[in-house]
């Protein structure tokens, strides 16, 4: 079965990560997981911290996707994340070390600000680990 496609552009502060046709996009927004298919209604949402999955040309690509915005306008989808790392580019051992360090900081946090920062670092590390598989 041939699926309909839509134009998808992924742009970060570091540059263009993807510009092409996609069959589906699954991404975590601040309100939860969202799936985008061709002919989706106009939509805008802030991105959360998690995994983005792009289905294109019969293949699946995963990435860690953190912060930013998602926009669907007139059938064109634009993902503008603060951080976007393709799974194959993630250093798994570095992500694991970051997870362990964040867990240590959570245990040793002296105040709520320190605790919240450590929790955010843990969420980021977990998103990278999940995307990397």
Secondary structure, 3 states (H helix, E strand, C coil): CCCCCEEEEEEECCEEEEEEEECEEEEEECCEEEEEECCCCCEEEEECEEEEEEEECCEEEEEEEEEEEEEEECCEEEEEEEEEEEHHHCCHHHHHHHHHHHHHHHHHCCCHHHHHHHHHHHHHHHHHHHHHC
